[in-house]
Each structure stands twice: as C-alpha cells, then as structure tokens.
C-alpha cells in the first residue's frame, strides 16, 4: 500500500452511483461499508439489493463476482456507529441540500477528527454543502464526483472548497488515480463543475434545436452522435440511459444555482420546448431504461415517441444523409465536423451548425472564470461523457473563425477566449513534438 491509501472506507447511499462507487473500491481489492436507509422487509434490504444489482449489471460493474464479498452492507440506523472507524466516507445520497446537511451533522458527532468526508454531488457547490459545519469538518471535506457507470467512466472531478486542506486533496487525488484508476480533474467550486456544466448544457441545446428544427429523436441522436465524436446514444438515448427523472433533477439543480446571465437558462426547465413532454413522461413512469422506457420504448427499443405529440410510433432506423457521409469519412480517417454543417438536408445542417455554435462558444465562455485551462474542460468531456474530442479540440478542428461564425448565426456573442483564438491561433499547438 502507498501512503495515499485509505484503510477503512464507507459509502452512504446505495443507489446507482453509491453502489457503483462501492463496487469500484471493491474492484481495487479494498473492503468497503455500504449503508442506506433500513428496508421494509429486512433491515439491510436496500444495500443487499444494491449488491445484487451489481452482480447482475451489464456491463459488469465488478471485475469478478468474488469482489462482492468485500462490500459489507448495513443501514444508517443500526450501523451508523461503525463510521467512527472509517478514514474516508463518501456521501452519495439524494441531491437534496437539506438532507445532505442533516447527514453531515450526524457524521460530525460520530466520525474521528482525521476522517475525510466527500460528496458525490454532481452540481451543488461545497460552500452550500458545508456552510453550517465547523472549520475542522470543512478542512476534511471535498467533492469526489464520479460518473456512471463508475467502473468504466474514467473521470473523477475532484473539487476543493475554500477551507479544504491541500493534503486532503493530494491524498484523494493519489488514491483515485493510483488505486481506483481514475483520470482526476481538479475543479473549482463552481456550479456544475466542468463535466456537467458543459455536458448537460450540450444535451439541453440538442433537445432545444431538435424541437426548433422539427427533427425526430432518431434524427437528432444520429446527428449528435458518432459523426460529432459523441457516443451513439446522442441526446435522447443518453437521457434514457441515465434516467429521464434523474436528468430532469440535474437540469433543475443547475437552473437554480447558475448565475442569472448564464446561457443554460435559455435551455433549462422553463424555456426548453421538450421539458413539458419530459414532465408527462416522468409522471407516467417513463423514466428511461430503468422504467417503462423513455424516448425509446418497446422490446429492443423498437419504438420511439414523437416530440410534438408524445405519441409512440415505430422507430425509424434510416440514418440521415449527412450521418452516412460522416460514417464513410470516419472510416477513411477524414474530418467530419465540417461535413456535418455543410451536407445533407437543410434542417440537419442547421441543427448541427447551431448545436456546435452554441455549445463550443459556451465552453469557451468558461475560460478563465471556471478554469484557466481548456484542457481541463476537454479532459472532463472525454473522460466523463466519452466524447472523442473535447470542445477546444473541436474548435481547433473547425477553426476559431468558423466557430465564431456559427456562434454569431446562432445568436450567441463571441466569448473572449474564442476571440483570442481567432487572433492568436489554435488552443493547442505542437512544438518539437510536444503538445502545448
């Protein structure tokens, strides 16, 4: 073991993320305590079921079924005192600030003065999470935001608060890098951090543009998928995979914490034309793959819903012309982004042009307020959302002048970082064989 190891780890919250984190710790050969609320039929029913789901998951969450034995289960009523023995506790409960704060107060009464506490929150800033906690607790608190599925998604956003001890950050970074195999991106304590700030905005823009251009869910996913170097799930397929209700909650949270002038609000809960349909889907149990289905439904997901009416219909599997041309170009190693904005049906071109103009300029607008490094944002999108290229790599591929034109045509102001790239050249350069 290295000096970055934690000897006794607990995860509180046995949902998809909490159980996934516990599973990855077990994959590393470390024992972990998994706690949640007491069950209705048996005290540890919730956590026992979580381990069962890990064993049955596809793709497998555990490297070997034997690893499940390293996950010790319990509940937060009968086993809370066991947390006194832990040196790292990961909180992965519901994204409710009041519930998280109440848990931290309970933890503070039980844990040792050396115990590190982290939250897996995807959006809530540290300053809100620990504003009621004493200084010594805040010094040992950070955010460790993993991405789902935890075993396969390499990104860990490690967020430091104003009072977090740098040694705690170093220890968490080393453990997650060396032991859990994560690509650690250290982020400032800003709303949405890096991955979700750009990734969720991109999904919402995709929905917004699909509705405005009259595209079907299949067309939008085919365009905003592999041709752009984004996973084939695209927009609506990714919503179904993550959970329509969970994504809705994330959208609401971001909308409540981002500053008033942020471009996210134009595609958030109130303004996005697809959100009323999403509300109806959730109310009817259509929460994605974990529920009755989502935007795609039926056996083998062979049906899809109409964005205008919400009616279910046979799924159209014929790819748009530009997506076919892009697939051919990719097979030959040729660039596809320029092709997506210039080939195929006019509505498809407009969708791609507006999507790229809005999303790439949004990412550029985060420099330098959210991070001074374009690579941090690119790494977050590649490691956390499986993009082949990050936003700034895409800007370089198209050219800053082209992206500025797309942004202007989409009604977006050119951010300073993009204007600087127009003047000074690409964000990335190679000198003497070294990438700068």
Helices and strands as residue ranges (DSSP letters): E 9-12, H 16-27, E 32-36, H 45-56, G 65-70, E 71-75, G 80-85, E 88-91, H 97-108, E 116-119, H 126-129, H 135-138, E 141-146, E 155-160, H 166-174, I 175-179, E 183-187, H 195-212, H 217-223, G 226-228, H 236-242, H 244-257, G 263-267, H 275-283, E 296-297, G 299-301, E 303-305, E 312-314, H 321-331, H 337-340, H 346-365, H 374-384, H 391-398, H 400-409, H 416-424, E 430-431, E 434-435
